[in-house]
């Protein structure tokens, strides 16, 4: 296990000031699930009337908490809700014992909060295949419920970290009908991602009122353009979870409101980019803009093929303007492409067009773009109007060190 | 560009003795396409009556030589055939100029050999996006045709190398109707693979007589179980080419002969494994055996998901028996899986079964398997009768060094 990793060079300068979201309170505790000397459990409790939406990993070997959360989506919002997350153990591939752990924890949280167990959601992140010592978590629940605090979102962000090198938060406010609606979220994750030590968990809270089915539709739609458009290493966790809770405490109904959707997308993109910025071993933040594809879906396929290519990612690590590897990735993606209609730019430098290197391109122009910490690769397929933007990081020696040199 | 790489630790002790295949002659030359002080062009000329079959990259940005070869498949076998390959420049993404280069080279070979240009096949491997200096190749054609030699297959294997750390050859003989039929082949490749320096090229020759359409069907079928079941880094070249030439000089008709097909598969698997053994930075040769999948296709999807997972490959590099990453790869593959029916073994060590770690498994047993140079990962899905075997190598610091630290 990689310990004491240096903070990513792509990390924000500091954790942002997050607004207090009325209707939700947080608490953290050090349960000693695996880590010692740090918090490793976080509890969020939401007031009655809170709508809850969620998007989870599509993995066929998903963890017991994920399966439990998926069953509970769409439950009765009038009761309120709670989310309990632990780090250090993912409770994944733990057989039927894993389901027992989830049932024990959710029952204990229900007892302590007065919520029905059907409104208690959980997530676990950490090593897989080891039984979750759920008794240690349950032993901390009275401490957690006693300490609930509406301002403790940064502490919550820290408690859910595993290999993360920095805590991740983002927020936005939006004026609707003359009132201010707030959105604040936290995330953990440093890849797409190892099941044993890394997983993407995202929790977003708003004091807007949004009917549950509408909230779910909105979350799923924006997820497709944000968290589903990032990749660190093409691997997918058994535990990835994204939840959005709307307490309604602002008294503002934001169902169908475009400004609210826009503000939510800003928060989700910010958190998604922070996950990439904490990608294992990352030294470059890479935005890949695809235009002119036959369809939006094709554009995303091309973008992800480039973003997941080890050869593209190692070239970026080496600051090598190796546009041939971009051509290769487009060719292998399976989506429609015509070599002679393709154009490729690094930043604003046109590199290749009409099936060949651009006549004005000089290697030093591309090399200068590659030296930047934030790199944009633009590809126009010349076929249609399909577009997509995806984000990734480079593939470095540090990635190998984190995942090979250290033993769990 | 990576130069003077050490020979792969997984390389065979020496180049094999290959039998002479009647009806085909080889020559090599140093044309200085890019490399200096080594051969970089190889010509093979086959007698009239030679059937030619080929399988090529499915990349949508495939090179000019590949497009030309694909058009020529199925031509008149009675005329004979020739293959000219250069290393150092892939003639890929070179616009319409690339097609001119192919036309010039094939016309010159046709002139020098008396073959129709429609029976002259070419391949190019090396940097992409630079115009192929085809005049340098054409200037060597008379030297090549003057030096044709039926025993020069090892020299041919060396002339087509790029980042390869060893030359690759394999052969088999088979008795049919009391006569001996010979098969010999060469390959180059050290990944799946970078378009700028690495590409998989395979040329196999036999003195059997096989009707052209049957030869093509056989090659395509075996390719699916051999070259299409290997991966180094999930990337696909714009130039991958596999050709099989049957001269018929033995007088033995092997069309539909099962022993011949078996011998051919042996040669193709041997060459495919050698490509993996020369995978960039490889220190471990990994065989992944999938059984019990819903279908053979599902089995291959699972196998390739494991073989392409950066997290599985770095764990193998670190000699870490990290079976959780195998679970993760199965979960993300998209093919059918049931967590609770899955079993995973490293070599003969049962690691996980029934959705959890095996009760008899101990970490030191898995760790001992991981220390081996050749590693077998067995996965049984418990769903049906689908099977597949795929091969890969580990992902090491040396892969990053080859692809990031050196600048082209």
Interface residues (C-beta under 8 A of the other chain):
Chain A: X57 X58 X59 X60 X61 X62 X92 X93 X94 X95 X96 X97 X127 X128 X129 X130 X194 X195 X196 X233 X234 X235 X236 X237 X238 X308 X309 X310 X311 X314 X315 X317 X318 X320 X322 X323 X324 X325 X327 X328 X329 X330 X331 X332 X333 X336 X337 X338 X339 X340 X342 X352 X354 X355 X356 X357 X394 X395 X396 X397 X399 X400 X401 X403 X404 X405 X406 X407 X408
Chain B: X57 X58 X59 X60 X61 X62 X92 X93 X94 X95 X96 X97 X127 X128 X129 X130 X194 X195 X196 X233 X234 X235 X236 X237 X238 X308 X309 X310 X311 X314 X315 X317 X318 X320 X322 X323 X324 X325 X327 X328 X329 X330 X331 X332 X333 X336 X337 X338 X339 X340 X342 X352 X354 X355 X356 X357 X395 X396 X397 X399 X400 X401 X403 X404 X405 X406 X407 X408
